[in-house]
Amino acid sequence: TLTPSILSLVRILSKKHAFTRPDATQVALVFLGHSNPGELSSQKMRSLKEQALRLLMHLMVAGEVALVLRHVERLVVKKALDSSLVRYFLESMLNIFQPPYSTTLTRTFGSLLLVGPCVEAIRSKFFGDVNKARLKSLVRALPAQDGKEKKMVASLIATYGR
């Protein structure tokens, strides 16, 4: 299939042309929302979805954190990503996020982390103790300025910080 080449080309374009990043996000989301009608093996489909998630990681590193996290949250809510892909995405995020964290990250990442399927994916044994510890540290370091953010961080700590 041409999908890997298309995703690679989109990544290169978004790197060179910042104004294409929202469109690049949409391309990744199209591939993530695609179901397998039988033309590809489930392993190949998973590999393509992981590549689309890596494109989203690239876009977050390029500054599109809030945009990407809002879209990923919608996918998780709609259960368009299975638990293993949610864990793959979150583990990748733990590898790229570095302090200091912003309140925008608190709102967008916090919102994603509180979605039911995300909570289930993280609590599974497959997320691993090291990743759970890293997530716990990140959650405890998220800044909160207003009452809504403070409530969200408290909820995140109650969910993951134990």
DRENDO-1510 file (C-alpha; in Angstrom, 1 decimal, always signed):
<recs>
REC; n; res; u; v; w
REC; 1; THR; +0.0; +0.0; +0.0 .
REC; 2; LEU; +1.0; +3.6; -0.4 .
REC; 3; THR; +0.0; +4.6; +3.1 .
REC; 4; PRO; +3.6; +4.5; +4.7 .
REC; 5; SER; +4.8; +6.7; +1.9 .
REC; 6; ILE; +1.9; +9.1; +2.2 .
REC; 7; LEU; +2.4; +9.4; +6.0 .
REC; 8; SER; +6.2; +10.0; +5.5 .
REC; 9; LEU; +5.6; +12.6; +2.9 .
REC; 10; VAL; +3.1; +14.4; +5.1 .
REC; 11; ARG; +5.6; +14.4; +8.0 .
REC; 12; ILE; +8.3; +15.9; +5.8 .
REC; 13; LEU; +5.8; +18.6; +4.5 .
REC; 14; SER; +4.7; +19.5; +8.0 .
REC; 15; LYS; +8.3; +19.8; +9.1 .
REC; 16; LYS; +9.2; +22.2; +6.3 .
REC; 17; HIS; +5.8; +24.1; +6.2 .
REC; 18; ALA; +4.3; +24.9; +9.6 .
REC; 19; PHE; +1.0; +26.0; +8.2 .
REC; 20; THR; +0.4; +22.5; +6.9 .
REC; 21; ARG; +0.4; +21.0; +10.4 .
REC; 22; PRO; -3.4; +21.1; +11.0 .
REC; 23; ASP; -3.9; +19.4; +7.6 .
REC; 24; ALA; -1.2; +16.9; +8.5 .
REC; 25; THR; -3.1; +16.2; +11.7 .
REC; 26; GLN; -6.2; +15.5; +9.7 .
REC; 27; VAL; -4.4; +13.1; +7.4 .
REC; 28; ALA; -3.1; +11.1; +10.5 .
REC; 29; LEU; -6.6; +11.1; +11.9 .
REC; 30; VAL; -8.1; +9.7; +8.7 .
REC; 31; PHE; -5.7; +6.8; +8.8 .
REC; 32; LEU; -6.3; +6.2; +12.5 .
REC; 33; GLY; -10.1; +6.2; +11.9 .
REC; 34; HIS; -9.8; +3.7; +9.1 .
REC; 35; SER; -11.2; +0.2; +9.8 .
REC; 36; ASN; -9.9; -2.9; +8.2 .
REC; 37; PRO; -12.5; -4.1; +5.7 .
REC; 38; GLY; -10.4; -7.2; +5.1 .
REC; 39; GLU; -7.9; -5.9; +2.5 .
REC; 40; LEU; -5.0; -5.7; +5.1 .
REC; 41; SER; -4.0; -8.0; +7.8 .
REC; 42; SER; -4.6; -6.8; +11.3 .
REC; 43; GLN; -0.9; -6.7; +11.9 .
REC; 44; LYS; -0.3; -4.4; +8.9 .
REC; 45; MET; -3.3; -2.2; +9.9 .
REC; 46; ARG; -1.8; -1.8; +13.4 .
REC; 47; SER; +1.6; -1.0; +11.9 .
REC; 48; LEU; +0.0; +1.8; +9.8 .
REC; 49; LYS; -1.9; +3.1; +12.8 .
REC; 50; GLU; +1.3; +3.2; +14.8 .
REC; 51; GLN; +2.9; +5.2; +12.0 .
REC; 52; ALA; +0.0; +7.6; +12.0 .
REC; 53; LEU; +0.5; +8.0; +15.8 .
REC; 54; ARG; +4.2; +8.7; +15.2 .
REC; 55; LEU; +3.2; +11.5; +12.8 .
REC; 56; LEU; +1.0; +12.9; +15.6 .
REC; 57; MET; +4.0; +12.7; +17.9 .
REC; 58; HIS; +6.1; +14.6; +15.4 .
REC; 59; LEU; +3.4; +17.3; +15.2 .
REC; 60; MET; +3.3; +17.6; +19.0 .
REC; 61; VAL; +7.1; +18.1; +19.0 .
REC; 62; ALA; +6.6; +20.7; +16.4 .
REC; 63; GLY; +4.2; +22.6; +18.6 .
REC; 64; GLU; +0.7; +21.2; +17.9 .
REC; 65; VAL; +0.3; +19.6; +21.3 .
REC; 66; ALA; -3.2; +21.0; +22.2 .
REC; 67; LEU; -4.6; +20.3; +18.7 .
REC; 68; VAL; -3.3; +16.7; +18.6 .
REC; 69; LEU; -4.4; +15.9; +22.2 .
REC; 70; ARG; -7.9; +17.1; +21.6 .
REC; 71; HIS; -8.2; +15.0; +18.5 .
REC; 72; VAL; -6.7; +11.9; +20.1 .
REC; 73; GLU; -9.2; +12.4; +23.0 .
REC; 74; ARG; -12.0; +12.3; +20.5 .
REC; 75; LEU; -10.7; +9.1; +19.0 .
REC; 76; VAL; -10.3; +7.5; +22.4 .
REC; 77; VAL; -13.9; +8.5; +23.4 .
REC; 78; LYS; -15.2; +7.0; +20.2 .
REC; 79; LYS; -13.1; +3.9; +20.8 .
REC; 80; ALA; -11.5; +4.3; +17.4 .
REC; 81; LEU; -8.2; +3.3; +19.1 .
REC; 82; ASP; -7.8; +0.0; +20.9 .
REC; 83; SER; -6.1; -0.2; +24.2 .
REC; 84; SER; -2.8; -1.2; +22.8 .
REC; 85; LEU; -2.7; +1.9; +20.5 .
REC; 86; VAL; -3.7; +4.1; +23.4 .
REC; 87; ARG; -0.8; +2.7; +25.5 .
REC; 88; TYR; +1.6; +3.1; +22.5 .
REC; 89; PHE; +0.6; +6.7; +22.2 .
REC; 90; LEU; +0.9; +7.5; +25.9 .
REC; 91; GLU; +4.2; +5.7; +26.2 .
REC; 92; SER; +5.5; +7.8; +23.3 .
REC; 93; MET; +4.2; +10.9; +25.0 .
REC; 94; LEU; +6.1; +10.0; +28.2 .
REC; 95; ASN; +9.2; +9.8; +26.1 .
REC; 96; ILE; +8.9; +13.3; +24.6 .
REC; 97; PHE; +7.3; +15.4; +27.3 .
REC; 98; GLN; +9.8; +17.4; +29.4 .
REC; 99; PRO; +9.3; +20.0; +32.2 .
REC; 100; PRO; +8.4; +22.7; +32.5 .
REC; 101; TYR; +4.8; +21.9; +31.7 .
REC; 102; SER; +2.2; +24.4; +30.7 .
REC; 103; THR; -1.4; +24.9; +31.9 .
REC; 104; THR; -2.5; +24.1; +28.3 .
REC; 105; LEU; -0.9; +20.7; +28.7 .
REC; 106; THR; -2.6; +20.3; +32.1 .
REC; 107; ARG; -6.0; +20.9; +30.4 .
REC; 108; THR; -5.5; +18.9; +27.2 .
REC; 109; PHE; -3.5; +16.0; +28.5 .
REC; 110; GLY; -5.4; +15.9; +31.8 .
REC; 111; SER; -8.7; +15.7; +29.9 .
REC; 112; LEU; -7.4; +12.8; +27.8 .
REC; 113; LEU; -6.1; +10.9; +30.8 .
REC; 114; LEU; -9.5; +11.1; +32.5 .
REC; 115; VAL; -11.4; +9.4; +29.6 .
REC; 116; GLY; -12.5; +6.0; +30.6 .
REC; 117; PRO; -10.8; +3.9; +27.9 .
REC; 118; CYS; -7.6; +5.8; +28.6 .
REC; 119; VAL; -7.8; +5.0; +32.3 .
REC; 120; GLU; -8.4; +1.3; +31.5 .
REC; 121; ALA; -5.5; +1.2; +29.1 .
REC; 122; ILE; -3.1; +2.7; +31.7 .
REC; 123; ARG; -4.3; +0.5; +34.5 .
REC; 124; SER; -3.7; -2.6; +32.6 .
REC; 125; LYS; -0.7; -4.8; +33.3 .
REC; 126; PHE; +0.5; -4.1; +29.8 .
REC; 127; PHE; +1.3; -0.4; +30.5 .
REC; 128; GLY; +4.1; -1.5; +32.8 .
REC; 129; ASP; +5.2; -0.3; +36.2 .
REC; 130; VAL; +8.0; +1.9; +34.8 .
REC; 131; ASN; +5.5; +3.8; +32.6 .
REC; 132; LYS; +3.0; +4.0; +35.5 .
REC; 133; ALA; +5.7; +5.6; +37.7 .
REC; 134; ARG; +6.7; +8.0; +34.9 .
REC; 135; LEU; +3.0; +9.0; +34.4 .
REC; 136; LYS; +2.6; +9.5; +38.2 .
REC; 137; SER; +5.6; +11.8; +38.2 .
REC; 138; LEU; +4.3; +13.8; +35.2 .
REC; 139; VAL; +0.8; +14.1; +36.7 .
REC; 140; ARG; +2.2; +15.4; +40.0 .
REC; 141; ALA; +4.3; +18.0; +38.1 .
REC; 142; LEU; +1.4; +19.5; +36.1 .
REC; 143; PRO; +0.8; +23.1; +36.9 .
REC; 144; ALA; -2.7; +24.4; +37.9 .
REC; 145; GLN; -3.6; +28.1; +38.1 .
REC; 146; ASP; -7.4; +28.2; +38.3 .
REC; 147; GLY; -9.9; +26.2; +40.2 .
REC; 148; LYS; -10.8; +24.0; +37.2 .
REC; 149; GLU; -7.2; +23.1; +36.6 .
REC; 150; LYS; -6.6; +22.4; +40.3 .
REC; 151; LYS; -9.6; +20.1; +40.4 .
REC; 152; MET; -8.4; +18.3; +37.2 .
REC; 153; VAL; -4.9; +17.8; +38.7 .
REC; 154; ALA; -6.4; +16.5; +42.0 .
REC; 155; SER; -8.5; +14.1; +40.0 .
REC; 156; LEU; -5.5; +13.0; +38.0 .
REC; 157; ILE; -3.5; +12.4; +41.2 .
REC; 158; ALA; -6.4; +10.5; +42.7 .
REC; 159; THR; -6.6; +8.3; +39.6 .
REC; 160; TYR; -2.8; +7.8; +38.9 .
REC; 161; GLY; -0.9; +9.3; +41.7 .
REC; 162; ARG; -1.4; +6.6; +44.3 .
</recs>
